[in-house]
Amino acid sequence: MKNNHLLCSATFALAVSLGAPVMAQERVAAVEILTTTEAYDPIRYEGAFIIAEAWRELGLDVTVSPLEFRTLLDRFYSEQDFDAVILGWSGRVDRLDPQFFLGTLDSRQTGLGANNPGGYANPDYDALYDAQAREFDIEERQRIVHEMQELYMPDVPVVILFHRDEVVAYNNTAFANMNAMAGEGLYSEWVPMEAQPVGERRTLRIGGPQEPDNLNPLASTSVWGWKWMRLYYDRLVRLSPDVEPVPWAAESVEAVDEVTIDVTLREGMTFHDGEPLTAEDVAFTFDYYMASEYSYFNAYLAPIASVETTGELTVRFNLSEPSAPFATITLSQIPILPRHIWEGIENPTELTPDQIPTVGSGPFVFDRYDRGEFMSLTTNRDHFHAENIAVDGVEFLIFADAEGVFTAIQTAQIDMTAWRMEPGQIPLAEGNDDLTVVSVPDFGYFHMTFNTRREPFDDRAVRRALTHAMDRERMVNVLLDGRGEVGTTVIAPVNAFWHNPFVERFEFDMEAARQELENAGYSWDAEGRLVR
């Protein structure tokens, strides 16, 4: 053994003397964390710096870049030009079904504008995603959904930073019967349809810090766009405040078999321009979405093989495979477009703001949008639900930041907040007798998504290490003042039936982070920079 050791040493020395190459370690590439501006959301802004501080301790060169919200969305969705980004998925009622959140890790949704911008690809996960969508036995579907969470968590393509309680407020001297929905708070499609004016004013005024990314139903990728458009577009089904599917534009939805769904429309429905709404409009809408480059609804549309009209008010959906959430989720999310307006638009995703049609058939009619300042709708008195609506219209006032929204609710400039109040504002609102503070748990989440196509995030070991180096408890306890909880999987704990609590967890542990890196062959140079 001793002679062998001497021989190896001599061979190495000879190689060096002859100029043989010695593998040099290279520093790991610098990374950029994209986040919101401090004015838009101080929680995500501060959270980015907490993460960056710990990553620098691990030897990474880290830059934090706060961006205006629409720019941030474009970088994430439309361009996929990011290293790591902090954003959020809202807990809209349709997302209580696991289909949407699970789809954010489906490799077939990695195209530009689709819901998996991080590019995570796992064929086993994709197979399970398809299996759960086809499974009508609720307990077997639950088992598959739990398995999916257990499968992807060790890869950590996305880190659920926290679930933040939805704490909002409304002016009880202006409106009553303001019922918050899980995940949506007060800014849901039902509040304008249920609110009861207390005084003479019958226009509900909502305030928020963010306007829609746009009002193009073939381009919008933010909750801010869709919360507004849901008020003036109808869908075949709406999800009730109790998250029960309610036939809406559809008078009935009948499953002929597992892959054939027949829909009968209500009689007498018209678009806001007076044209009748027929089965032709419904079939056109679904075909139009499926043929477009708009990827936002791909997960919902994927099971559809074809759509055909079987009568003036009857439509048949032929599915390529059984889809457990189809009637509840797909039919509740696709807005019915007027064929006579949209059929002449060949490239809907390229419309400029002044070219976007805003004609729907919904309970409210589009009135006005002054970008960056104000939006308004009027009540559609010809709608079948109009007799249940007490308000004459809805206005949305756009503020520069959350502080502006809070000042507006305190001074009665607005009647309700569309966005969560900051922790320091909540006790002030609770001390105002004119305000009612409402808190609901959130099954949406704030996340850091890694771009798994880019170094160093294409390395599973790096993602695991950097996840250990995120003090999410500090974010919840300090930034949120305890009004939330640390995240685990893409299915929130409050969504208890679908959430798997028995998955790998990544506690804040800098030593564990270093060990992950060392085990994968990383080390540190003389300056403490991470190298490989």
KAJONOR-V496756 format. One record per residue. RES is the residue in one letter. OMEGA is omega in whole degrees, 0 to 359 (none if undefined). Layout:
{{RES	OMEGA} {RES	OMEGA}}
This chain:
{{M	181} {K	180} {N	178} {N	180} {H	180} {L	180} {L	179} {C	181} {S	180} {A	179} {T	179} {F	181} {A	179} {L	180} {A	179} {V	182} {S	180} {L	177} {G	178} {A	183} {P	173} {V	184} {M	179} {A	178} {Q	180} {E	176} {R	177} {V	184} {A	175} {A	182} {V	180} {E	174} {I	176} {L	179} {T	179} {T	172} {T	179} {E	181} {A	182} {Y	180} {D	181} {P	181} {I	180} {R	178} {Y	180} {E	179} {G	180} {A	181} {F	175} {I	180} {I	182} {A	180} {E	181} {A	179} {W	177} {R	175} {E	178} {L	176} {G	178} {L	171} {D	189} {V	173} {T	174} {V	182} {S	175} {P	181} {L	172} {E	194} {F	181} {R	176} {T	178} {L	178} {L	180} {D	180} {R	183} {F	186} {Y	193} {S	183} {E	186} {Q	182} {D	182} {F	170} {D	177} {A	186} {V	175} {I	178} {L	180} {G	169} {W	180} {S	181} {G	178} {R	188} {V	180} {D	184} {R	169} {L	168} {D	187} {P	188} {Q	186} {F	185} {F	176} {L	181} {G	179} {T	176} {L	179} {D	186} {S	179} {R	177} {Q	182} {T	180} {G	179} {L	179} {G	180} {A	194} {N	175} {N	184} {P	180} {G	174} {G	180} {Y	181} {A	178} {N	184} {P	178} {D	177} {Y	180} {D	180} {A	178} {L	177} {Y	178} {D	183} {A	181} {Q	180} {A	181} {R	190} {E	180} {F	175} {D	190} {I	181} {E	177} {E	176} {R	177} {Q	181} {R	181} {I	179} {V	176} {H	180} {E	179} {M	179} {Q	179} {E	183} {L	188} {Y	188} {M	179} {P	179} {D	182} {V	173} {P	178} {V	178} {V	176} {I	185} {L	180} {F	169} {H	186} {R	178} {D	179} {E	181} {V	185} {V	183} {A	173} {Y	181} {N	184} {N	175} {T	182} {A	183} {F	175} {A	181} {N	180} {M	187} {N	180} {A	177} {M	177} {A	178} {G	184} {E	183} {G	180} {L	184} {Y	177} {S	179} {E	184} {W	183} {V	177} {P	180} {M	182} {E	185} {A	179} {Q	178} {P	177} {V	180} {G	184} {E	183} {R	185} {R	176} {T	180} {L	183} {R	182} {I	178} {G	178} {G	182} {P	185} {Q	175} {E	177} {P	172} {D	167} {N	180} {L	176} {N	182} {P	175} {L	180} {A	185} {S	179} {T	180} {S	178} {V	182} {W	176} {G	187} {W	176} {K	180} {W	182} {M	179} {R	181} {L	182} {Y	169} {Y	172} {D	168} {R	181} {L	181} {V	168} {R	174} {L	185} {S	175} {P	176} {D	177} {V	173} {E	179} {P	181} {V	174} {P	186} {W	172} {A	175} {A	172} {E	178} {S	174} {V	185} {E	176} {A	177} {V	171} {D	186} {E	182} {V	180} {T	182} {I	177} {D	180} {V	173} {T	183} {L	172} {R	176} {E	171} {G	179} {M	178} {T	171} {F	184} {H	176} {D	176} {G	179} {E	181} {P	175} {L	184} {T	178} {A	179} {E	179} {D	180} {V	179} {A	178} {F	183} {T	182} {F	177} {D	182} {Y	178} {Y	183} {M	181} {A	185} {S	177} {E	181} {Y	189} {S	189} {Y	183} {F	186} {N	182} {A	180} {Y	185} {L	187} {A	183} {P	187} {I	174} {A	179} {S	176} {V	181} {E	174} {T	178} {T	178} {G	182} {E	182} {L	181} {T	183} {V	175} {R	175} {F	176} {N	183} {L	177} {S	178} {E	178} {P	180} {S	183} {A	182} {P	189} {F	185} {A	183} {T	188} {I	183} {T	183} {L	180} {S	186} {Q	185} {I	181} {P	180} {I	182} {L	175} {P	182} {R	185} {H	178} {I	189} {W	185} {E	178} {G	182} {I	186} {E	182} {N	187} {P	182} {T	183} {E	181} {L	172} {T	183} {P	182} {D	179} {Q	187} {I	174} {P	179} {T	180} {V	174} {G	176} {S	191} {G	184} {P	176} {F	183} {V	177} {F	182} {D	190} {R	174} {Y	173} {D	189} {R	179} {G	185} {E	196} {F	172} {M	178} {S	175} {L	172} {T	181} {T	179} {N	185} {R	176} {D	182} {H	182} {F	181} {H	189} {A	183} {E	178} {N	185} {I	184} {A	182} {V	177} {D	181} {G	180} {V	175} {E	176} {F	179} {L	185} {I	182} {F	184} {A	183} {D	182} {A	179} {E	177} {G	177} {V	182} {F	177} {T	181} {A	179} {I	178} {Q	184} {T	177} {A	174} {Q	175} {I	182} {D	180} {M	179} {T	178} {A	188} {W	179} {R	172} {M	176} {E	184} {P	182} {G	181} {Q	188} {I	179} {P	177} {L	178} {A	180} {E	179} {G	180} {N	184} {D	180} {D	184} {L	171} {T	181} {V	182} {V	178} {S	176} {V	178} {P	182} {D	173} {F	166} {G	183} {Y	171} {F	190} {H	163} {M	178} {T	176} {F	172} {N	186} {T	176} {R	187} {R	170} {E	358} {P	188} {F	173} {D	179} {D	181} {R	182} {A	178} {V	179} {R	179} {R	180} {A	183} {L	175} {T	174} {H	183} {A	175} {M	181} {D	184} {R	174} {E	178} {R	179} {M	182} {V	186} {N	184} {V	185} {L	181} {L	182} {D	177} {G	183} {R	179} {G	177} {E	179} {V	182} {G	173} {T	182} {T	180} {V	174} {I	188} {A	177} {P	181} {V	175} {N	198} {A	184} {F	185} {W	183} {H	175} {N	182} {P	187} {F	178} {V	177} {E	180} {R	182} {F	179} {E	176} {F	186} {D	184} {M	178} {E	176} {A	178} {A	179} {R	180} {Q	177} {E	182} {L	179} {E	180} {N	181} {A	176} {G	177} {Y	174} {S	183} {W	180} {D	185} {A	180} {E	179} {G	179} {R	180} {L	182} {V	175} {R	none}}
